[in-house]
Amino acid sequence: MKILITAELPFDVEAYLKGNEVDYNKGKPLSPKELMKRAKDVDAVISMLSDKIDKDFLASCENLKVVANYAVGYNNIDVQTATEKGVVVCNTPDVLTQTTAELGFTLMMAAARRLPQSEQFTRNKKFKGWKPDLFLGMDLFGKTIGIFGFGRIGQAVAKMASGFNMNIVYNSRSKKTQAELLTGATKVSFEDMVRKSDFVVITAPATEETKHKFTLETFKQMKSSAVVVNIGRGEIIKEKDLVTALQNNMIFSAGLDVYEFEPKIDEGLFKLDNVVLAPHIGSGSYATREAMAKLCCDSVLKVYKGETPKNIV
């Protein structure tokens, strides 16, 4: 089997896939043209979220049987066209749930307690002793958290929030009865969630329905003390509107791991000290990234053997 792996992974995939012909890109990211050229005769592609697996790409790969996306999201892949061509598309659910939820909580706490500003203040040797009003922030304990998108990651965030005795509300397309029983969460309307929440954590996927769900009008409805965190998809927030909201103290702060035009980030965000910025590292732990790589490899091998992976999208 011929396999293209489009980026270097933190796992010995070559040993794991021994006996197969592996084209392993360990250099710079492949351009769409380079990607298409190297994938022309392969049976399988292990792709990154940044790889565009569109109609043109799929049309150029006559032997392609499976695309294993090294992410839980797959909005970089034309799944409909792939399905029509008989190409199986897999992702990496479950293995990154806890790790991504942990980063969401990390961003929430860092933004609430102004950790980046205070760390830089201390690093710049400006700390001259304790003061009553130095870098005051927001408490989490007992506050209301609103979770937009209540899938695996959203539910994991809710479980963590219960440890802080937080009042948990969520907004999603469907009611999650079992998750409500486990976490004490309550489903509310989008409007109620943004109005009542002290913390809003976005964990939803990118869809036509969720694109630009958070705009200036949304931020105007929020508490001025609210903290917004996005570990879902960047395009859910209209980034320029978030900049305006932060500049004008419509909300207290934000924590972002994903961006609307990733990897490009609105220049306005760099000038603000009330936003915490992370470079899309939601699943970025050693164990999780290795588990994701193994899952991609296993998916490819199963499809080639005529078996059906559990993680088909």
VOPAGU-2260 file (C-alpha; in pm, 1 decimal, decimal comma):
REM VOPAGU-2260
SITE   aa  ch    i         X         Y         Z
SITE  MET   A    0       0,0       0,0       0,0
SITE  LYS   A    1     122,0     349,5     -88,3
SITE  ILE   A    2      65,5     604,1     187,4
SITE  LEU   A    3     130,4     979,1     187,7
SITE  ILE   A    4     178,3    1144,2     526,7
SITE  THR   A    5     165,8    1519,4     471,8
SITE  ALA   A    6     352,4    1635,9     784,5
SITE  GLU   A    7     593,4    1500,2    1043,0
SITE  LEU   A    8     417,7    1345,1    1341,3
SITE  PRO   A    9     541,7    1294,0    1700,9
SITE  PHE   A   10     534,9     916,3    1659,5
SITE  ASP   A   11     740,5     659,6    1466,7
SITE  VAL   A   12     483,2     610,3    1192,4
SITE  GLU   A   13     737,8     457,0     955,7
SITE  ALA   A   14     800,7     170,3    1197,0
SITE  TYR   A   15     428,9     135,4    1266,8
SITE  LEU   A   16     354,2     116,6     892,8
SITE  LYS   A   17     650,8    -105,8     811,6
SITE  GLY   A   18     594,6    -312,5     498,5
SITE  ASN   A   19     409,3     -33,0     322,2
SITE  GLU   A   20     544,9     227,7      81,4
SITE  VAL   A   21     537,0     549,9     281,0
SITE  ASP   A   22     596,4     896,9     134,6
SITE  TYR   A   23     663,7    1094,8     451,6
SITE  ASN   A   24     681,9    1472,8     421,7
SITE  LYS   A   25     915,9    1589,6     697,5
SITE  GLY   A   26     982,1    1929,0     542,7
SITE  LYS   A   27     776,1    2244,1     503,8
SITE  PRO   A   28     398,5    2219,0     454,7
SITE  LEU   A   29     295,7    2106,0     108,5
SITE  SER   A   30     128,8    2356,0    -121,8
SITE  PRO   A   31    -200,5    2242,6    -280,7
SITE  LYS   A   32     -12,0    2175,7    -605,1
SITE  GLU   A   33     261,8    1974,2    -429,5
SITE  LEU   A   34       2,6    1782,6    -229,4
SITE  MET   A   35    -185,8    1686,3    -543,5
SITE  LYS   A   36     133,1    1578,8    -719,9
SITE  ARG   A   37     257,7    1356,9    -436,5
SITE  ALA   A   38     -83,9    1202,3    -375,5
SITE  LYS   A   39    -148,9    1115,3    -739,1
SITE  ASP   A   40     -81,0     740,3    -713,4
SITE  VAL   A   41    -127,3     671,9    -341,8
SITE  ASP   A   42    -382,9     445,2    -177,5
SITE  ALA   A   43    -406,0     646,3     142,5
SITE  VAL   A   44    -338,8     996,0     274,5
SITE  ILE   A   45    -282,2    1090,5     636,6
SITE  SER   A   46    -370,9    1459,2     616,3
SITE  MET   A   47    -352,1    1762,9     841,4
SITE  LEU   A   48    -631,8    2011,5     905,6
SITE  SER   A   49    -437,8    2260,0     692,1
SITE  ASP   A   50    -446,3    2030,4     385,1
SITE  LYS   A   51    -719,5    2107,5     134,3
SITE  ILE   A   52    -876,0    1778,6      29,5
SITE  ASP   A   53   -1124,5    1922,1    -219,6
SITE  LYS   A   54   -1299,0    1808,8    -537,2
SITE  ASP   A   55    -996,4    1880,4    -759,0
SITE  PHE   A   56    -763,6    1689,9    -528,1
SITE  LEU   A   57    -995,0    1389,7    -510,5
SITE  ALA   A   58   -1038,7    1387,4    -888,8
SITE  SER   A   59    -661,3    1367,2    -935,0
SITE  CYS   A   60    -614,8    1064,4    -705,3
SITE  GLU   A   61    -734,8     762,0    -899,8
SITE  ASN   A   62    -612,2     500,3    -649,7
SITE  LEU   A   63    -714,9     677,2    -330,4
SITE  LYS   A   64    -911,7     460,7     -87,8
SITE  VAL   A   65    -888,7     643,0     243,5
SITE  VAL   A   66    -809,3     984,7     391,7
SITE  ALA   A   67    -727,6     981,9     763,6
SITE  ASN   A   68    -740,1    1337,8     896,5
SITE  TYR   A   69    -505,8    1409,2    1188,1
SITE  ALA   A   70    -777,1    1605,3    1371,4
SITE  VAL   A   71   -1126,2    1563,3    1505,1
SITE  GLY   A   72   -1247,9    1834,0    1265,7
SITE  TYR   A   73   -1267,9    1768,4     893,7
SITE  ASN   A   74   -1393,2    2091,3     735,9
SITE  ASN   A   75   -1081,4    2080,3     514,9
SITE  ILE   A   76   -1222,5    1774,6     335,9
SITE  ASP   A   77   -1499,8    1756,2      75,9
SITE  VAL   A   78   -1661,4    1455,5     242,5
SITE  GLN   A   79   -1951,7    1440,1      -1,9
SITE  THR   A   80   -1725,7    1412,6    -307,2
SITE  ALA   A   81   -1501,7    1163,2    -127,4
SITE  THR   A   82   -1801,6     945,5     -43,4
SITE  GLU   A   83   -1926,1     961,7    -402,4
SITE  LYS   A   84   -1584,8     841,9    -519,7
SITE  GLY   A   85   -1576,9     560,0    -264,9
SITE  VAL   A   86   -1302,1     722,2     -57,3
SITE  VAL   A   87   -1335,0     658,1     316,8
SITE  VAL   A   88   -1275,6     963,7     538,3
SITE  CYS   A   89   -1168,8     915,7     901,4
SITE  ASN   A   90   -1083,4    1155,2    1183,2
SITE  THR   A   91    -945,4    1125,6    1537,2
SITE  PRO   A   92   -1233,9    1157,9    1785,6
SITE  ASP   A   93   -1222,7    1067,6    2155,0
SITE  VAL   A   94    -843,3    1051,3    2193,5
SITE  LEU   A   95    -811,5    1431,0    2213,4
SITE  THR   A   96   -1126,5    1511,5    2410,5
SITE  GLN   A   97    -978,4    1555,9    2759,1
SITE  THR   A   98    -662,1    1726,9    2638,6
SITE  THR   A   99    -855,1    1985,5    2437,2
SITE  ALA   A  100   -1097,4    2046,5    2722,7
SITE  GLU   A  101    -800,6    2100,5    2955,9
SITE  LEU   A  102    -664,3    2370,2    2726,4
SITE  GLY   A  103   -1005,8    2534,2    2724,8
SITE  PHE   A  104    -995,4    2553,3    3102,4
SITE  THR   A  105    -634,7    2672,8    3091,0
SITE  LEU   A  106    -730,6    2960,8    2860,0
SITE  MET   A  107   -1034,5    3040,4    3070,9
SITE  MET   A  108    -832,8    3063,1    3391,2
SITE  ALA   A  109    -545,8    3252,4    3229,0
SITE  ALA   A  110    -782,2    3508,4    3075,5
SITE  ALA   A  111    -986,2    3543,7    3394,9
SITE  ARG   A  112    -683,7    3593,4    3619,5
SITE  ARG   A  113    -484,8    3803,7    3368,9
SITE  LEU   A  114    -198,3    3558,1    3378,1
SITE  PRO   A  115     -15,0    3667,8    3057,7
SITE  GLN   A  116      -5,9    4032,3    3168,4
SITE  SER   A  117     109,4    3951,1    3520,2
SITE  GLU   A  118     369,7    3703,5    3393,7
SITE  GLN   A  119     513,4    3962,0    3154,1
SITE  PHE   A  120     502,6    4226,9    3426,5
SITE  THR   A  121     704,5    3999,6    3654,8
SITE  ARG   A  122     944,6    3891,0    3379,1
SITE  ASN   A  123    1014,2    4256,2    3297,7
SITE  LYS   A  124    1124,4    4304,1    3661,9
SITE  LYS   A  125     840,8    4544,7    3740,2
SITE  PHE   A  126     720,6    4353,6    4045,4
SITE  LYS   A  127     817,6    4559,7    4351,9
SITE  GLY   A  128     600,0    4389,0    4610,1
SITE  TRP   A  129     241,9    4293,4    4690,9
SITE  LYS   A  130     -29,2    4553,7    4626,6
SITE  PRO   A  131    -404,0    4533,5    4699,1
SITE  ASP   A  132    -506,2    4621,8    4343,3
SITE  LEU   A  133    -239,4    4441,4    4140,1
SITE  PHE   A  134    -383,2    4252,7    3838,7
SITE  LEU   A  135    -728,2    4190,6    3975,6
SITE  GLY   A  136    -927,2    3932,9    3781,6
SITE  MET   A  137   -1243,1    3724,7    3781,8
SITE  ASP   A  138   -1329,5    3424,6    4001,6
SITE  LEU   A  139   -1447,4    3096,9    3848,9
SITE  PHE   A  140   -1587,9    2924,6    4155,8
SITE  GLY   A  141   -1967,2    2938,2    4169,7
SITE  LYS   A  142   -1999,7    3138,2    3847,1
SITE  THR   A  143   -2205,9    3051,7    3538,1
SITE  ILE   A  144   -2035,6    2887,9    3241,6
SITE  GLY   A  145   -2206,6    2870,1    2903,5
SITE  ILE   A  146   -2081,4    2604,2    2662,9
SITE  PHE   A  147   -2156,7    2649,8    2292,5
SITE  GLY   A  148   -2151,4    2304,6    2136,6
SITE  PHE   A  149   -2211,6    2015,0    2373,0
SITE  GLY   A  150   -2038,2    1722,6    2207,8
SITE  ARG   A  151   -1752,5    1523,4    2359,1
SITE  ILE   A  152   -1528,5    1823,1    2427,1
SITE  GLY   A  153   -1810,0    2044,7    2552,3
SITE  GLN   A  154   -1920,0    1774,7    2794,1
SITE  ALA   A  155   -1562,2    1728,4    2916,1
SITE  VAL   A  156   -1544,2    2103,0    2985,6
SITE  ALA   A  157   -1870,8    2073,7    3179,4
SITE  LYS   A  158   -1732,7    1794,4    3398,1
SITE  MET   A  159   -1431,5    2009,4    3483,2
SITE  ALA   A  160   -1657,7    2307,1    3554,9
SITE  SER   A  161   -1855,4    2100,6    3805,5
SITE  GLY   A  162   -1536,5    2073,7    4010,7
SITE  PHE   A  163   -1544,9    2452,5    4043,3
SITE  ASN   A  164   -1908,3    2438,7    4157,0
SITE  MET   A  165   -2006,0    2632,1    3844,9
SITE  ASN   A  166   -2361,5    2669,5    3719,6
SITE  ILE   A  167   -2344,2    2498,7    3378,3
SITE  VAL   A  168   -2563,8    2592,8    3083,3
SITE  TYR   A  169   -2517,3    2495,6    2721,5
SITE  ASN   A  170   -2650,3    2559,6    2374,4
SITE  SER   A  171   -2646,4    2297,4    2102,7
SITE  ARG   A  172   -2868,7    2164,9    1825,8
SITE  SER   A  173   -3005,2    1884,3    2042,4
SITE  LYS   A  174   -3074,5    1815,9    2407,5
SITE  LYS   A  175   -2812,6    1591,2    2571,4
SITE  THR   A  176   -3014,1    1420,6    2844,7
SITE  GLN   A  177   -2748,7    1173,6    2958,8
SITE  ALA   A  178   -2478,9    1442,9    2969,4
SITE  GLU   A  179   -2712,7    1666,4    3169,1
SITE  LEU   A  180   -2751,4    1393,0    3429,7
SITE  LEU   A  181   -2374,1    1347,3    3452,3
SITE  THR   A  182   -2279,3    1716,1    3465,1
SITE  GLY   A  183   -2583,5    1898,8    3598,5
SITE  ALA   A  184   -2589,9    2110,3    3281,8
SITE  THR   A  185   -2905,2    2277,2    3148,9
SITE  LYS   A  186   -2987,7    2344,9    2784,4
SITE  VAL   A  187   -3082,1    2707,9    2716,5
SITE  SER   A  188   -3132,0    2929,2    2413,2
SITE  PHE   A  189   -2828,2    3092,9    2256,6
SITE  GLU   A  190   -2952,0    3434,4    2368,2
SITE  ASP   A  191   -2997,4    3324,3    2729,6
SITE  MET   A  192   -2655,6    3160,9    2731,8
SITE  VAL   A  193   -2466,4    3470,6    2618,7
SITE  ARG   A  194   -2665,2    3703,9    2846,1
SITE  LYS   A  195   -2636,8    3501,0    3166,1
SITE  SER   A  196   -2289,6    3346,0    3142,4
SITE  ASP   A  197   -1981,5    3473,4    3320,2
SITE  PHE   A  198   -1772,2    3246,5    3097,8
SITE  VAL   A  199   -1854,9    3133,0    2745,0
SITE  VAL   A  200   -1656,0    2841,3    2603,5
SITE  ILE   A  201   -1694,2    2759,8    2233,9
SITE  THR   A  202   -1639,2    2394,0    2145,7
SITE  ALA   A  203   -1865,7    2364,1    1840,6
SITE  PRO   A  204   -1750,7    2249,7    1494,0
SITE  ALA   A  205   -1746,5    2472,8    1186,4
SITE  THR   A  206   -2076,8    2458,1     998,2
SITE  GLU   A  207   -2289,7    2701,7     800,4
SITE  GLU   A  208   -2502,5    2732,7    1112,5
SITE  THR   A  209   -2214,3    2816,9    1348,2
SITE  LYS   A  210   -2013,2    3046,4    1117,6
SITE  HIS   A  211   -1999,4    3400,2    1263,4
SITE  LYS   A  212   -2236,8    3300,0    1541,7
SITE  PHE   A  213   -2045,6    3540,0    1765,6
SITE  THR   A  214   -2053,3    3895,0    1628,7
SITE  LEU   A  215   -2046,1    4244,0    1776,2
SITE  GLU   A  216   -2417,8    4217,5    1851,4
SITE  THR   A  217   -2349,8    3900,2    2049,6
SITE  PHE   A  218   -2073,9    4061,4    2254,0
SITE  LYS   A  219   -2299,3    4359,3    2327,9
SITE  GLN   A  220   -2546,1    4119,9    2494,2
SITE  MET   A  221   -2281,2    3974,5    2725,7
SITE  LYS   A  222   -2183,8    4087,4    3071,5
SITE  SER   A  223   -1898,2    4338,2    3070,2
SITE  SER   A  224   -1724,5    4097,4    3310,0
SITE  ALA   A  225   -1759,1    3799,0    3073,8
SITE  VAL   A  226   -1469,5    3587,3    2948,1
SITE  VAL   A  227   -1494,3    3423,2    2604,1
SITE  VAL   A  228   -1287,7    3116,2    2511,7
SITE  ASN   A  229   -1270,8    2949,4    2169,6
SITE  ILE   A  230   -1134,4    2595,5    2133,6
SITE  GLY   A  231   -1382,3    2504,3    1860,3
SITE  ARG   A  232   -1328,1    2661,5    1519,4
SITE  GLY   A  233   -1202,6    3010,4    1444,6
SITE  GLU   A  234   -1475,2    3112,1    1200,8
SITE  ILE   A  235   -1740,1    3080,7    1471,2
SITE  ILE   A  236   -1621,8    3421,3    1595,9
SITE  LYS   A  237   -1612,7    3721,8    1365,1
SITE  GLU   A  238   -1260,7    3819,6    1464,4
SITE  LYS   A  239   -1278,6    4191,9    1387,4
SITE  ASP   A  240   -1588,6    4218,0    1603,1
SITE  LEU   A  241   -1410,3    4045,3    1890,8
SITE  VAL   A  242   -1126,5    4297,1    1861,3
SITE  THR   A  243   -1378,7    4581,3    1883,0
SITE  ALA   A  244   -1548,7    4422,9    2184,4
SITE  LEU   A  245   -1218,2    4381,0    2368,6
SITE  GLN   A  246   -1097,8    4729,6    2277,4
SITE  ASN   A  247   -1415,6    4883,4    2415,9
SITE  ASN   A  248   -1435,7    4661,1    2726,2
SITE  MET   A  249   -1768,9    4513,8    2619,6
SITE  ILE   A  250   -1632,9    4191,4    2769,7
SITE  PHE   A  251   -1355,6    4140,9    3022,9
SITE  SER   A  252   -1121,6    3917,4    2824,1
SITE  ALA   A  253   -1085,7    3628,5    2580,5
SITE  GLY   A  254    -876,2    3316,4    2531,8
SITE  LEU   A  255    -825,2    3185,1    2178,7
SITE  ASP   A  256    -668,8    2869,9    2037,9
SITE  VAL   A  257    -825,7    2898,2    1690,9
SITE  TYR   A  258    -867,4    3186,7    1448,4
SITE  GLU   A  259   -1102,4    3292,5    1171,0
SITE  PHE   A  260    -838,5    3301,1     896,5
SITE  GLU   A  261    -584,8    3068,4    1055,1
SITE  PRO   A  262    -286,3    3085,6    1052,6
SITE  LYS   A  263    -342,6    3458,1     994,3
SITE  ILE   A  264    -453,2    3644,8    1305,2
SITE  ASP   A  265    -614,3    3987,9    1312,4
SITE  GLU   A  266    -342,4    4240,7    1392,0
SITE  GLY   A  267    -572,4    4407,1    1641,9
SITE  LEU   A  268    -549,9    4106,9    1873,8
SITE  PHE   A  269    -172,7    4145,1    1906,4
SITE  LYS   A  270    -217,7    4497,3    2042,9
SITE  LEU   A  271    -454,3    4392,9    2321,7
SITE  ASP   A  272    -351,1    4279,8    2668,7
SITE  ASN   A  273    -693,0    4135,9    2757,6
SITE  VAL   A  274    -670,3    3837,4    2525,2
SITE  VAL   A  275    -471,0    3514,9    2563,1
SITE  LEU   A  276    -348,0    3372,5    2231,6
SITE  ALA   A  277    -243,2    3011,1    2172,7
SITE  PRO   A  278    -124,6    2860,6    1839,2
SITE  HIS   A  279    -394,2    2590,4    1792,9
SITE  ILE   A  280    -251,6    2349,6    2050,6
SITE  GLY   A  281    -577,9    2211,3    2186,6
SITE  SER   A  282    -468,7    1850,6    2141,2
SITE  GLY   A  283    -103,3    1932,9    2202,1
SITE  SER   A  284      16,5    1684,6    2459,5
SITE  TYR   A  285     272,5    1411,8    2390,8
SITE  ALA   A  286      32,2    1128,8    2469,0
SITE  THR   A  287    -260,4    1270,3    2273,0
SITE  ARG   A  288     -69,2    1354,3    1957,2
SITE  GLU   A  289      82,7    1003,8    1959,2
SITE  ALA   A  290    -262,3     849,6    2006,3
SITE  MET   A  291    -393,7    1056,2    1714,8
SITE  ALA   A  292    -111,4     932,0    1491,5
SITE  LYS   A  293    -177,3     569,1    1586,2
SITE  LEU   A  294    -547,9     611,1    1519,3
SITE  CYS   A  295    -479,0     754,0    1172,5
SITE  CYS   A  296    -243,2     465,8    1091,2
SITE  ASP   A  297    -490,5     207,2    1221,1
SITE  SER   A  298    -768,7     361,1    1013,4
SITE  VAL   A  299    -560,5     339,5     696,6
SITE  LEU   A  300    -460,4     -21,7     764,3
SITE  LYS   A  301    -816,4    -129,3     843,6
SITE  VAL   A  302    -958,7      17,3     523,8
SITE  TYR   A  303    -687,0    -147,6     316,7
SITE  LYS   A  304    -770,4    -483,2     480,1
SITE  GLY   A  305   -1136,3    -438,6     394,4
SITE  GLU   A  306   -1236,1    -364,4     752,8
SITE  THR   A  307   -1450,0     -72,6     871,1
SITE  PRO   A  308   -1290,7     175,2    1115,2
SITE  LYS   A  309   -1513,2     305,1    1395,0
SITE  ASN   A  310   -1401,3     661,5    1328,1
SITE  ILE   A  311   -1546,1     711,1     979,1
SITE  VAL   A  312   -1699,3    1059,7     954,2
